[in-house]
Amino acid sequence: MQGLNSWMQACTLPRASLVALLLGALNVFSFAPFFIWPLQFLSLAALFLFFLAHPEWNKKQVFLLGFSY
């Protein structure tokens, strides 16, 4: 867990936005016809971990990350 946290803290905003975009695309597979419902919890948890890893980001940067998701 420590390695994941340090990797998330090292991510810049463009890289974090790309990862959020991929997490959002992964979230689609939790609905019909795939029904891989744990992906929704995992992708949302990863998004919130990005928010927690960067408390120094302002509202505009957090909005961009959430919009990328």
C-alpha positions in Angstrom: 0.0 0.0 0.0 2.9 2.3 0.7 4.2 1.9 -2.9 0.8 2.8 -4.3 0.5 5.9 -2.1 4.0 7.1 -3.1 3.2 6.5 -6.8 -0.1 8.5 -6.5 1.7 11.4 -4.7 4.3 11.5 -7.5 1.6 11.7 -10.2 1.2 15.1 -11.9 -2.2 16.4 -12.9 -2.1 15.2 -16.5 -1.0 11.7 -15.5 -3.6 11.6 -12.8 -6.3 12.7 -15.3 -5.3 10.0 -17.7 -5.5 7.4 -14.9 -8.9 8.8 -13.8 -10.1 8.5 -17.4 -9.0 4.9 -17.5 -10.7 4.3 -14.2 -13.9 5.8 -15.5 -13.7 3.6 -18.6 -13.2 0.6 -16.3 -16.3 1.6 -14.3 -18.5 0.9 -17.4 -17.8 -2.8 -17.1 -19.6 -2.9 -13.7 -23.0 -2.5 -15.5 -24.9 -4.6 -18.0 -24.1 -6.7 -19.9 -20.8 -7.4 -18.1 -21.9 -7.2 -14.4 -18.4 -7.1 -13.0 -19.8 -5.0 -10.1 -16.7 -4.9 -7.9 -15.0 -2.7 -10.5 -17.2 0.1 -9.5 -16.0 0.1 -5.9 -12.4 -0.3 -6.9 -12.4 2.5 -9.4 -14.2 4.9 -7.1 -11.8 4.0 -4.3 -8.8 4.7 -6.5 -10.3 8.0 -7.5 -10.8 9.0 -3.8 -7.2 7.9 -3.1 -6.1 10.4 -5.7 -8.0 13.1 -4.0 -6.5 12.2 -0.6 -3.0 11.9 -2.0 -3.1 15.5 -3.3 -4.5 17.9 -0.7 -2.5 20.7 -2.2 -4.6 20.8 -5.4 -7.0 23.6 -5.8 -10.7 23.3 -6.7 -10.1 23.6 -10.4 -7.5 20.8 -10.5 -9.8 18.6 -8.4 -12.7 19.4 -10.8 -10.5 18.4 -13.8 -9.7 15.1 -12.1 -13.3 14.4 -11.3 -14.4 15.4 -14.8 -11.8 13.1 -16.3 -13.3 10.2 -14.4 
